[in-house]
Amino acid sequence: MKLLAVASEIHPLLKTGGLADVVGALPLALARLGIETQTLIPGYPAVMAAIGKGVKRHRYASLFGETATVIGATVAGLNLLVLDCPAFFIRAGGPYDDPAGNGWADNWRRFAALSQVGADIAAGSLKGWRPDVVHAHDWQGAMTLAYMRFGPAHAVGKVMTIHNLAFQGRFDAGIFPFLGLPAEAWGMDGVEYYGGTGFLKAGIVSADAITTVSPTYAREICTPEDGMGLDGLLVGRGDRLHGILNGIDIESWNPSSDPLIARPFGRRTLSGRKASRRIIEQRFGLEQDESPLFIVISRLTWQKGMDMLAASLDQLVQQGARLAVLGSGDHALEGAFLAGAEKHRGRVAVHIGYDEPLSHVMQAGGNAILIPSRFEPCGLTQLYGLRYGCVPVVARVGGLADTVIDANVAALGAGVATGIQFHPPAIAPLQAAIARAVQLHADRPAWTGMQRAGMVADFSWQRSAALYAALYASLVP
């Protein structure tokens, strides 16, 4: 089977979040099942540098008014189709935002262009290769399915994955005439969305199958509380909606062979974690002692519950614990954590930004990872934590609820507990969960049992890839 994936980022070339990890790991797992994947991505500066010259597969004299070329290349075992369009993708700033952090005004045009190219490939624009199924990721790739539905590739299988329903690609109605879609595409059953243009909505109504990244999140987004205006549509298409849990790259995230951590370790050699903990203490300027060390590796945003954690720093320190934070996001929340670090020197420390090697060390040396998200489609950092014996303390939402087994009396007695859950996502339950974690950390047999139970859990891509493969097969005549 031949599969075309359309996405706006891919690890290891460009990453702003978990989307890139999924887009980079799933094709490798599918290859072991006999599925050949080509992934269409924008030609950002980092991507163009990574692929070198590549092979020119198709040229556009005018793609939304700009010249563009589709370049084929293979990087890190991934078969890539790169949309080389300098006017859209070679610019300072991030993939979606300008240097000041504002969304690019022409994002609708940039990702409509990417989607049009995806639909063209589905229709046979590349000599010698045509997909059996097209898999679009998030709003940036969603319009691929709309262009297919209203174009010559309408019969090709179409899969839409929602990684985070909060990001919908909503634009003014005035852009519709420039999208190149027929008039019939404007309407409730097309791209129109509350009087504007909705890219993700267009993908959802055009898809033959819709997936999201955990079973619990699939249920949550069908409710008014978490559906973010799309719950009615998703309920109506419920027979096509599937929750497939994300996996992780168990080779890159393997504590027994990870070259980025201070000392390799396994579930029988947990003492090896101490060397990485000492590095965390040194890098963050934390006091060196045996008190529980909580870590955070996250975007500092409201969705991630970081305002609740910032409001709980005094309580965390009063419990005798320490905290190391790695992340960036809302300036107000960055300031709140920096102020907390200043107030609690040696007990709370913050590194604003992202550092992949440091994130490995933190998972390898931290005692517990805090993830107090208000909603979390899947989450990957708790899976890395489980793999590395860094006990997750999580809100019971989305994929966090699906992957962490709460340390209640029954689970502890059966030896299956892997972390601590709390609900609802609010300050008081979060503080109670932190207190539970501190108490459990003092019970060495119980804590070690949770670490070891988490480390044997299988969150590889093997099972999830098989579910995707079966879904693709159901769409091929």
SEZAMI-877637 format. One record per residue (C-alpha): residue number from 1; y, z, x. Coordinates in steps of 0.02 Angstrom, whole numbers. Layout:
<zavos>
NUM, Y, Z, X $
...
</zavos>
This chain:
<zavos>
1, 0, 0, 0 $
2, 177, -39, 56 $
3, 316, 86, 17 $
4, 504, 69, 37 $
5, 599, 234, 50 $
6, 788, 232, 28 $
7, 884, 382, 94 $
8, 1049, 432, 172 $
9, 979, 532, 319 $
10, 819, 556, 416 $
11, 758, 677, 548 $
12, 761, 662, 699 $
13, 904, 535, 694 $
14, 1027, 621, 577 $
15, 1014, 783, 479 $
16, 1131, 883, 369 $
17, 996, 974, 270 $
18, 817, 978, 210 $
19, 826, 801, 140 $
20, 818, 731, 317 $
21, 664, 836, 358 $
22, 571, 770, 206 $
23, 621, 588, 232 $
24, 565, 600, 414 $
25, 400, 692, 386 $
26, 329, 614, 228 $
27, 301, 438, 299 $
28, 197, 509, 443 $
29, 87, 604, 320 $
30, 71, 452, 207 $
31, 19, 344, 354 $
32, -137, 450, 371 $
33, -178, 401, 192 $
34, -158, 215, 226 $
35, 18, 195, 156 $
36, 141, 94, 260 $
37, 319, 157, 239 $
38, 480, 71, 288 $
39, 634, 182, 270 $
40, 804, 106, 234 $
41, 946, 212, 304 $
42, 1131, 185, 344 $
43, 1180, 132, 519 $
44, 1281, 286, 567 $
45, 1333, 298, 751 $
46, 1188, 414, 795 $
47, 1064, 299, 710 $
48, 1130, 142, 795 $
49, 1122, 230, 964 $
50, 941, 280, 933 $
51, 875, 109, 881 $
52, 953, 4, 1019 $
53, 953, -182, 978 $
54, 807, -183, 856 $
55, 757, -340, 763 $
56, 877, -426, 641 $
57, 785, -444, 475 $
58, 921, -501, 355 $
59, 1106, -538, 360 $
60, 1241, -522, 226 $
61, 1399, -625, 240 $
62, 1476, -514, 107 $
63, 1399, -349, 51 $
64, 1528, -267, -60 $
65, 1657, -365, 39 $
66, 1589, -325, 213 $
67, 1473, -412, 335 $
68, 1309, -321, 362 $
69, 1140, -340, 444 $
70, 972, -259, 409 $
71, 892, -212, 575 $
72, 711, -163, 596 $
73, 661, -32, 725 $
74, 532, 102, 759 $
75, 589, 275, 816 $
76, 478, 430, 833 $
77, 338, 341, 741 $
78, 452, 299, 594 $
79, 472, 119, 535 $
80, 657, 99, 498 $
81, 764, -30, 412 $
82, 942, 9, 464 $
83, 1091, -57, 368 $
84, 1212, -103, 506 $
85, 1380, -111, 417 $
86, 1515, -40, 533 $
87, 1650, -44, 399 $
88, 1549, 77, 294 $
89, 1456, 185, 418 $
90, 1539, 183, 590 $
91, 1677, 311, 571 $
92, 1727, 484, 628 $
93, 1671, 634, 526 $
94, 1505, 663, 440 $
95, 1393, 547, 340 $
96, 1476, 597, 176 $
97, 1640, 682, 225 $
98, 1792, 642, 331 $
99, 1840, 752, 480 $
100, 1937, 867, 363 $
101, 1782, 898, 257 $
102, 1834, 791, 109 $
103, 1714, 665, 33 $
104, 1748, 487, 86 $
105, 1846, 399, -52 $
106, 1732, 248, -40 $
107, 1567, 342, -48 $
108, 1525, 250, -209 $
109, 1542, 83, -120 $
110, 1449, 139, 37 $
111, 1296, 199, -56 $
112, 1300, 64, -188 $
113, 1288, -56, -42 $
114, 1139, 38, 30 $
115, 1057, 35, -141 $
116, 1090, -150, -168 $
117, 1004, -187, -3 $
118, 856, -80, -59 $
119, 841, -178, -220 $
120, 853, -342, -124 $
121, 711, -288, -10 $
122, 609, -243, -165 $
123, 641, -420, -228 $
124, 578, -498, -65 $
125, 732, -522, 46 $
126, 634, -480, 204 $
127, 520, -617, 264 $
128, 339, -561, 270 $
129, 362, -388, 193 $
130, 385, -331, 14 $
131, 351, -157, -54 $
132, 231, -112, -193 $
133, 335, 43, -235 $
134, 514, 98, -198 $
135, 552, 283, -175 $
136, 737, 330, -188 $
137, 802, 498, -127 $
138, 949, 590, -205 $
139, 1107, 509, -275 $
140, 1141, 409, -117 $
141, 982, 307, -144 $
142, 971, 320, -333 $
143, 1064, 160, -377 $
144, 925, 62, -292 $
145, 821, 91, -448 $
146, 963, 36, -564 $
147, 986, -126, -466 $
148, 799, -154, -475 $
149, 791, -117, -661 $
150, 927, -242, -702 $
151, 874, -370, -571 $
152, 726, -473, -511 $
153, 629, -323, -443 $
154, 617, -236, -613 $
155, 426, -240, -610 $
156, 409, -150, -442 $
157, 361, 34, -456 $
158, 512, 150, -449 $
159, 510, 334, -396 $
160, 664, 447, -398 $
161, 662, 612, -303 $
162, 792, 745, -343 $
163, 815, 856, -191 $
164, 963, 951, -265 $
165, 1027, 919, -441 $
166, 1197, 992, -394 $
167, 1239, 833, -299 $
168, 1246, 693, -428 $
169, 1359, 556, -361 $
170, 1484, 556, -504 $
171, 1628, 432, -498 $
172, 1761, 359, -612 $
173, 1717, 231, -743 $
174, 1835, 111, -656 $
175, 1710, 72, -519 $
176, 1582, -2, -638 $
177, 1651, -181, -634 $
178, 1633, -181, -445 $
179, 1451, -126, -442 $
180, 1382, -299, -480 $
181, 1278, -239, -628 $
182, 1268, -330, -795 $
183, 1372, -265, -941 $
184, 1216, -194, -1024 $
185, 1198, -70, -881 $
186, 1349, 24, -948 $
187, 1292, 147, -1080 $
188, 1195, 306, -1112 $
189, 1035, 219, -1056 $
190, 1118, 154, -898 $
191, 1244, 214, -770 $
192, 1373, 287, -890 $
193, 1381, 476, -878 $
194, 1505, 580, -981 $
195, 1629, 437, -978 $
196, 1610, 406, -792 $
197, 1482, 327, -676 $
198, 1332, 431, -625 $
199, 1226, 372, -479 $
200, 1090, 505, -493 $
201, 1087, 487, -681 $
202, 1063, 299, -661 $
203, 915, 330, -547 $
204, 836, 452, -668 $
205, 846, 335, -818 $
206, 784, 187, -714 $
207, 635, 272, -632 $
208, 454, 251, -681 $
209, 421, 424, -607 $
210, 539, 567, -564 $
211, 496, 701, -439 $
212, 581, 856, -378 $
213, 532, 966, -234 $
214, 443, 1113, -315 $
215, 354, 1147, -480 $
216, 470, 1291, -526 $
217, 626, 1189, -494 $
218, 556, 1049, -603 $
219, 547, 1175, -746 $
220, 717, 1252, -708 $
221, 814, 1088, -713 $
222, 752, 1058, -890 $
223, 852, 1209, -951 $
224, 1037, 1216, -997 $
225, 1061, 1355, -868 $
226, 1002, 1250, -720 $
227, 1005, 1071, -784 $
228, 1187, 1042, -735 $
229, 1219, 925, -880 $
230, 1060, 824, -853 $
231, 937, 941, -937 $
232, 932, 841, -1099 $
233, 892, 681, -1006 $
234, 760, 767, -900 $
235, 678, 846, -1052 $
236, 675, 676, -1134 $
237, 589, 604, -982 $
238, 478, 756, -956 $
239, 319, 653, -961 $
240, 378, 567, -801 $
241, 440, 724, -711 $
242, 333, 799, -573 $
243, 363, 949, -459 $
244, 288, 916, -288 $
245, 317, 1051, -158 $
246, 390, 997, 8 $
247, 290, 1023, 166 $
248, 345, 1054, 344 $
249, 307, 973, 510 $
250, 177, 1094, 576 $
251, 179, 1015, 749 $
252, 366, 1038, 776 $
253, 356, 1211, 697 $
254, 207, 1289, 786 $
255, 234, 1460, 866 $
256, 82, 1440, 978 $
257, 154, 1286, 1065 $
258, 341, 1283, 1025 $
259, 435, 1244, 1188 $
260, 599, 1306, 1113 $
261, 548, 1489, 1097 $
262, 540, 1620, 1234 $
263, 353, 1649, 1226 $
264, 216, 1568, 1120 $
265, 119, 1681, 1002 $
266, -5, 1679, 860 $
267, -55, 1791, 717 $
268, -164, 1893, 836 $
269, -30, 1901, 971 $
270, 124, 1951, 872 $
271, 188, 2053, 1019 $
272, 244, 1886, 1093 $
273, 385, 1883, 965 $
274, 479, 2020, 1058 $
275, 535, 1901, 1197 $
276, 625, 1790, 1070 $
277, 700, 1943, 986 $
278, 778, 1995, 1151 $
279, 856, 1821, 1167 $
280, 931, 1837, 992 $
281, 1005, 2005, 1040 $
282, 1080, 1932, 1198 $
283, 1145, 1771, 1118 $
284, 1225, 1864, 972 $
285, 1281, 2020, 1065 $
286, 1175, 2135, 958 $
287, 1119, 2309, 1008 $
288, 944, 2310, 1080 $
289, 832, 2426, 982 $
290, 680, 2421, 868 $
291, 774, 2424, 703 $
292, 736, 2280, 583 $
293, 826, 2120, 631 $
294, 869, 2010, 481 $
295, 917, 1830, 511 $
296, 1006, 1697, 409 $
297, 994, 1511, 446 $
298, 1090, 1428, 306 $
299, 1240, 1338, 240 $
300, 1367, 1472, 200 $
301, 1394, 1427, 17 $
302, 1393, 1501, -157 $
303, 1230, 1412, -199 $
304, 1145, 1498, -53 $
305, 1205, 1668, -114 $
306, 1303, 1699, 44 $
307, 1445, 1783, -50 $
308, 1320, 1913, -112 $
309, 1256, 1942, 64 $
310, 1433, 1956, 135 $
311, 1467, 2090, 5 $
312, 1309, 2183, 60 $
313, 1342, 2196, 247 $
314, 1397, 2378, 239 $
315, 1239, 2424, 144 $
316, 1128, 2328, 266 $
317, 1203, 2419, 415 $
318, 1191, 2587, 325 $
319, 1005, 2553, 306 $
320, 996, 2548, 496 $
321, 964, 2361, 504 $
322, 1045, 2220, 603 $
323, 1092, 2043, 554 $
324, 1111, 1878, 649 $
325, 1187, 1732, 552 $
326, 1179, 1549, 602 $
327, 1269, 1427, 488 $
328, 1430, 1352, 426 $
329, 1506, 1308, 259 $
330, 1645, 1374, 150 $
331, 1788, 1433, 258 $
332, 1813, 1589, 153 $
333, 1630, 1639, 176 $
334, 1636, 1601, 362 $
335, 1786, 1717, 371 $
336, 1696, 1852, 272 $
337, 1549, 1852, 392 $
338, 1661, 1848, 545 $
339, 1757, 1997, 475 $
340, 1594, 2088, 444 $
341, 1539, 2053, 623 $
342, 1704, 2122, 687 $
343, 1684, 2278, 580 $
344, 1502, 2306, 631 $
345, 1500, 2253, 813 $
346, 1327, 2260, 886 $
347, 1246, 2267, 714 $
348, 1308, 2106, 632 $
349, 1343, 1943, 725 $
350, 1383, 1766, 673 $
351, 1371, 1595, 755 $
352, 1469, 1467, 654 $
353, 1384, 1297, 665 $
354, 1206, 1237, 681 $
355, 1092, 1243, 832 $
356, 914, 1178, 809 $
357, 839, 1261, 966 $
358, 922, 1426, 921 $
359, 850, 1416, 744 $
360, 675, 1410, 819 $
361, 711, 1564, 925 $
362, 780, 1656, 775 $
363, 624, 1620, 671 $
364, 516, 1673, 817 $
365, 609, 1836, 850 $
366, 684, 1892, 685 $
367, 591, 2020, 581 $
368, 645, 1948, 412 $
369, 743, 1798, 350 $
370, 862, 1824, 204 $
371, 874, 1684, 74 $
372, 969, 1750, -79 $
373, 997, 1578, -159 $
374, 1060, 1566, -338 $
375, 953, 1409, -352 $
376, 841, 1329, -222 $
377, 750, 1166, -260 $
378, 620, 1198, -125 $
379, 689, 1277, 33 $
380, 616, 1250, 205 $
381, 679, 1399, 305 $
382, 563, 1518, 212 $
383, 417, 1404, 259 $
384, 469, 1408, 441 $
385, 484, 1597, 426 $
386, 309, 1612, 356 $
387, 241, 1504, 495 $
388, 327, 1611, 628 $
389, 294, 1785, 558 $
390, 475, 1807, 505 $
391, 453, 1886, 334 $
392, 554, 1799, 195 $
393, 663, 1904, 80 $
394, 705, 1782, -60 $
395, 776, 1763, -234 $
396, 638, 1719, -358 $
397, 701, 1545, -397 $
398, 640, 1366, -371 $
399, 533, 1334, -221 $
400, 560, 1510, -156 $
401, 462, 1575, -305 $
402, 324, 1449, -271 $
403, 299, 1488, -87 $
404, 326, 1675, -59 $
405, 206, 1806, -128 $
406, 300, 1966, -168 $
407, 245, 2127, -83 $
408, 204, 2220, -243 $
409, 70, 2353, -244 $
410, -69, 2235, -298 $
411, -25, 2100, -171 $
412, -10, 2225, -29 $
413, -177, 2303, -79 $
414, -261, 2133, -82 $
415, -184, 2081, 84 $
416, -100, 1926, 13 $
417, 84, 1978, 11 $
418, 193, 1867, 121 $
419, 370, 1923, 81 $
420, 490, 2006, -39 $
421, 560, 1927, -198 $
422, 703, 1988, -305 $
423, 778, 1936, -471 $
424, 904, 1900, -537 $
425, 1007, 1830, -393 $
426, 1142, 1964, -391 $
427, 1212, 2093, -270 $
428, 1118, 2246, -332 $
429, 944, 2164, -332 $
430, 981, 2089, -160 $
431, 1027, 2259, -90 $
432, 871, 2334, -166 $
433, 766, 2198, -83 $
434, 847, 2234, 85 $
435, 805, 2418, 62 $
436, 625, 2373, 19 $
437, 613, 2267, 176 $
438, 678, 2408, 285 $
439, 552, 2529, 210 $
440, 408, 2407, 230 $
441, 459, 2369, 408 $
442, 431, 2553, 447 $
443, 252, 2537, 383 $
444, 181, 2441, 530 $
445, 9, 2399, 455 $
446, 88, 2334, 295 $
447, 220, 2232, 387 $
448, 96, 2158, 509 $
449, -18, 2115, 364 $
450, 123, 2018, 280 $
451, 163, 1925, 440 $
452, -17, 1873, 466 $
453, -42, 1823, 284 $
454, 111, 1711, 293 $
455, 57, 1632, 456 $
456, -109, 1571, 384 $
457, -30, 1492, 229 $
458, -43, 1302, 231 $
459, 123, 1217, 201 $
460, 83, 1057, 294 $
461, 119, 889, 213 $
462, -65, 851, 186 $
463, -80, 909, 4 $
464, 94, 852, -48 $
465, 69, 680, 31 $
466, -92, 660, -68 $
467, 2, 698, -230 $
468, 136, 569, -187 $
469, 2, 442, -142 $
470, -83, 467, -310 $
471, 85, 449, -399 $
472, 125, 286, -307 $
473, -48, 218, -347 $
474, -21, 252, -533 $
475, 130, 135, -529 $
476, 43, -13, -450 $
477, -42, -133, -571 $
</zavos>
